[in-house]
Amino acid sequence: MTDFRFGILLYSQAATWPELLAAARRVDRLDYDHLWTWDHLHAIVGDPLQPIYDGYAVLAAWAAATERTKLGLLVGANTFRNPGVVAKSVTTIDHVSGGRAILGIGGAWFEYEHTAHGIEFGSGFGERLAWLDESAMAIRTLLDGGVVTSAPGGHYAFEALEHHPRPLQAHLPIMIGGGGEKKTLRTVAKVADYWNVNAGPADLLRKNEILAEHCAAVGRDPAEISRTTNTWIIVRDTKAEAERVWAAAMARNRSDLKDDDRHRMFFGPPAYVAEKLLEHVTAGFDSTIAELPAPFDEETIERLVGEVKPLVDRG
């Protein structure tokens, strides 16, 4: 037996606030391990000018409206905010939620929203990942009650920065998203409590092995890091019906099915979904986060923990 953990990510685009709130309360009532939303300023599926809500504002509202489920961004865009401000925001959410915050962060990738808002995007992924590493180290120190002063030549310029109050959690967890094998996984090894990546089973296994190598290099026990995947799941008695439900959701989000993402589309009966998730377990992953677009499929939310989880746990 295993205890595979399930999370839900609710798209913050093409949704109304009452829908986001009701779905979050349902996820919390069903005792999912974690609940997430995006950190984007424009929609990333379909037309970028669809309505979309701010990630941190959504988390703060969910923190007051839920009771059990851990809360985070999958993942926060490091480029959007000063890392000290991020640590302060997540600490506040930790207090509002009674100690359920996860600090999700990644290097950021959507150039459109940076250009539109005049946010510095850097020269490329390499530079943004260097910023992420510096940021994550500073955030970890701040969350643990330390003082941060930046080293010369870095991207940030902290000067004797410290925060009060500290988070309610003695160790507020950090989630880092991404699969870059040289830089991102090195940062994961140094500071992450959760790691999230989107890939097929063979790539998941390979990246997991590379993460173990980075952990050995920095003296970290890999078992300290929860490994999560993000998946698109629709649970129905037939694959055809699941595909129909997904297509209707994509129409609302002004997008088509993406053939290049078929490796993470688990559409169909509980036994099929469990079979696909067990491939992730074999690759060394202990959790998945099912991404749900508006209108937030209630049947999938119910059946994923009610029917799929027992099958995965039994192996």
C-alpha positions in Angstrom: 0.0 0.0 0.0 1.0 3.6 -0.7 -0.5 6.9 0.2 -0.5 8.8 -3.1 -1.3 12.4 -2.5 -3.7 14.4 -4.7 -4.0 18.1 -5.4 -6.3 20.2 -7.5 -5.3 23.2 -9.5 -8.2 25.5 -10.5 -7.6 27.6 -13.6 -7.9 31.3 -12.6 -8.9 32.2 -16.2 -12.4 32.1 -17.8 -14.0 31.6 -14.3 -16.2 33.6 -12.0 -15.2 34.2 -8.4 -18.3 32.2 -7.1 -17.1 29.2 -9.2 -13.5 29.4 -7.9 -14.8 29.7 -4.3 -17.3 26.9 -4.6 -14.8 24.5 -6.2 -12.1 25.4 -3.5 -14.6 24.6 -0.7 -15.5 21.3 -2.4 -11.8 20.3 -2.7 -11.3 21.2 1.0 -14.3 19.3 2.1 -13.1 16.2 0.3 -9.8 16.4 2.1 -7.4 16.8 -0.9 -3.8 17.3 0.2 -3.3 20.5 -1.6 -5.1 23.2 -3.7 -3.5 25.5 -6.2 -4.0 28.2 -8.7 -1.9 29.9 -11.3 0.2 33.0 -11.0 -0.4 34.7 -14.3 -1.6 38.2 -15.3 -3.0 37.1 -18.7 -4.7 33.8 -19.7 -2.2 31.1 -20.8 -4.7 28.7 -22.4 -6.3 30.1 -25.6 -6.9 33.9 -25.9 -4.6 35.7 -23.5 -7.1 38.5 -23.0 -9.7 36.3 -21.3 -10.6 37.3 -17.8 -8.1 36.0 -15.2 -7.7 36.7 -11.4 -4.5 37.5 -9.4 -3.1 34.4 -7.9 -2.1 35.8 -4.5 -5.4 37.5 -4.0 -7.2 34.2 -4.7 -5.0 32.3 -2.3 -5.7 34.8 0.5 -9.4 34.5 -0.1 -9.3 30.7 -0.1 -7.2 30.8 3.1 -10.1 32.4 4.9 -12.8 30.2 3.2 -11.2 26.7 3.7 -10.1 24.7 6.7 -7.8 21.7 5.9 -6.2 21.7 2.5 -2.8 23.2 1.9 -2.7 26.2 -0.4 -0.2 27.4 -3.0 0.6 28.9 -6.4 1.7 26.5 -9.2 3.9 28.3 -9.4 4.6 31.9 -8.5 6.5 33.9 -11.2 9.7 35.0 -9.6 10.0 37.8 -12.1 6.8 39.5 -10.9 7.8 40.4 -7.4 10.6 41.2 -5.1 11.4 37.9 -3.1 11.1 39.7 0.2 7.6 40.8 -0.7 6.8 37.2 -1.7 8.0 35.9 1.6 5.8 38.5 3.4 2.7 37.7 1.3 3.0 33.9 1.9 3.7 34.4 5.6 0.5 36.5 5.8 -1.5 33.7 4.0 0.0 31.2 6.4 -1.5 33.1 9.3 -4.8 33.6 7.6 -5.1 29.9 6.8 -4.0 28.6 10.2 -0.7 27.3 8.9 -1.5 25.8 5.5 0.5 27.9 3.0 3.0 26.5 0.5 5.3 29.0 -1.3 5.3 28.0 -5.0 7.9 29.6 -7.2 9.4 29.2 -10.6 11.5 31.1 -13.2 8.5 32.3 -15.3 8.1 31.7 -19.0 5.2 33.8 -20.5 6.9 36.7 -22.2 3.6 38.3 -23.4 2.5 39.2 -19.9 5.9 40.6 -19.0 6.1 42.8 -22.1 2.5 44.0 -21.7 3.2 45.0 -18.0 6.7 46.3 -18.5 8.1 43.6 -16.2 11.8 42.7 -16.7 12.0 39.3 -18.4 15.8 38.8 -18.5 17.9 37.7 -21.4 16.6 34.1 -21.4 15.8 31.1 -19.3 19.4 30.9 -18.0 19.3 34.4 -16.5 15.8 33.9 -15.0 16.9 30.6 -13.4 19.9 32.4 -11.9 17.5 35.0 -10.4 15.3 32.1 -9.2 18.1 30.4 -7.3 19.1 33.7 -5.6 15.5 34.4 -4.8 14.7 31.0 -3.4 17.7 31.1 -1.1 16.7 34.5 0.3 13.1 33.4 0.8 14.1 30.3 2.6 16.2 32.4 5.0 13.4 34.9 5.6 10.8 32.2 6.2 13.1 30.5 8.7 13.5 33.8 10.7 17.0 34.7 9.3 18.4 38.0 8.1 19.3 38.5 4.4 21.9 40.8 3.0 22.7 40.3 -0.7 26.2 39.4 -1.9 27.8 41.9 -4.4 26.9 41.3 -8.0 23.6 39.6 -7.5 20.3 40.5 -9.0 18.8 41.6 -5.7 20.1 44.1 -3.2 18.7 43.2 0.3 20.2 45.0 3.2 19.7 43.5 6.7 16.2 42.3 5.7 14.2 40.4 8.3 10.5 39.8 8.8 8.1 39.6 11.7 6.0 37.7 12.4 7.4 34.4 11.3 5.1 31.9 9.6 2.9 29.8 11.8 4.5 26.7 10.3 7.9 26.0 11.8 9.1 25.2 8.3 6.8 26.7 5.6 7.4 24.5 2.6 8.7 25.8 -0.8 7.4 24.3 -4.1 9.7 24.8 -7.1 8.2 24.0 -10.5 10.3 23.1 -13.6 12.4 20.4 -15.1 15.6 22.1 -16.1 18.2 19.5 -15.3 21.3 21.7 -14.7 19.9 24.8 -12.9 16.3 24.2 -11.8 16.9 20.8 -10.3 20.0 22.1 -8.5 17.8 24.8 -6.9 15.2 22.1 -6.0 17.9 20.1 -4.3 19.1 23.0 -2.3 15.8 24.5 -1.0 12.6 22.8 -2.2 10.2 20.7 -0.1 8.0 20.1 -3.1 9.1 19.7 -6.7 6.6 19.8 -9.6 7.3 18.8 -13.2 5.3 17.9 -16.3 6.7 15.0 -18.4 6.1 11.5 -19.6 7.0 8.5 -17.4 10.4 7.9 -19.0 11.4 11.6 -18.6 10.1 11.7 -15.0 12.3 8.8 -14.1 15.3 10.3 -15.7 14.8 13.7 -14.1 14.2 12.1 -10.7 17.5 10.4 -11.0 19.2 13.7 -11.9 17.6 15.3 -8.9 19.1 12.6 -6.7 22.5 13.4 -8.1 22.0 17.1 -7.3 20.9 16.2 -3.8 24.1 14.2 -3.3 26.2 17.1 -4.4 24.6 19.5 -1.9 24.3 16.9 0.9 20.5 16.7 0.9 18.4 13.6 1.5 16.2 13.2 -1.6 13.5 11.7 0.5 12.9 15.2 2.0 11.4 16.4 -1.3 7.8 15.5 -2.3 7.8 14.9 -6.1 4.6 16.0 -7.8 3.4 15.9 -11.4 0.7 18.1 -13.0 -1.9 16.2 -15.0 -5.1 16.8 -16.9 -7.7 14.4 -15.6 -11.3 13.9 -16.4 -13.0 10.9 -14.7 -16.0 9.4 -16.5 -17.2 5.9 -17.2 -16.0 6.1 -20.8 -13.1 7.8 -22.5 -15.5 9.3 -25.1 -17.6 11.0 -22.4 -14.4 12.3 -20.6 -13.1 13.7 -23.9 -16.5 15.4 -24.5 -16.4 17.1 -21.1 -12.8 18.3 -21.7 -13.6 19.6 -25.1 -16.5 21.6 -23.7 -14.2 23.1 -21.0 -11.6 24.0 -23.7 -14.3 25.7 -25.7 -15.2 27.9 -22.7 -11.4 28.7 -22.4 -11.2 29.5 -26.1 -8.7 26.7 -26.8 -8.4 23.4 -28.6 -7.0 20.1 -27.4 -3.2 20.0 -27.6 -1.8 16.9 -29.1 1.6 17.6 -27.7 0.2 17.3 -24.2 -1.4 13.9 -24.7 1.2 12.4 -22.3 -0.6 14.0 -19.4 -4.2 13.7 -20.5 -5.8 11.0 -18.4 -9.4 10.9 -19.6 -11.6 7.9 -18.8 -12.7 5.4 -16.1 -11.1 5.3 -12.7 -9.1 2.2 -13.5 -7.5 3.8 -16.5 -6.6 7.0 -14.7 -5.1 4.9 -11.8 -3.1 2.9 -14.3 -1.6 6.1 -15.8 -0.8 7.5 -12.4 0.9 4.3 -11.3 3.4 5.0 -14.1 4.3 8.2 -12.2 4.6 6.2 -8.9 7.0 3.8 -10.7 9.1 6.8 -11.7 9.4 7.9 -8.1 6.6 10.4 -7.7 4.3 10.5 -4.7 1.7 13.1 -5.8 -0.1 14.6 -8.7 -1.9 17.9 -9.2 -4.9 17.6 -11.5 -5.4 20.9 -13.4 -9.1 21.7 -13.9 -10.3 24.4 -16.2 -13.5 26.3 -15.6 -16.3 25.3 -15.2 -14.5 23.0 -12.7 -15.8 19.5 -13.2 -17.5 18.4 -9.9 -17.7 14.8 -10.9 -13.9 14.5 -11.4 -13.2 16.3 -8.2 -15.4 13.8 -6.3 -14.3 10.6 -8.1 -10.6 11.3 -8.2 -10.3 10.9 -4.4 -13.3 8.7 -4.0 -12.5 6.1 -6.7 -9.1 6.7 -8.3 -7.0 7.2 -5.1 -7.9 3.8 -3.6 -6.8 2.1 -6.8 -3.5 3.9 -6.9 -2.9 3.3 -3.2 -3.4 -0.5 -3.7 -1.0 -0.4 -6.7 
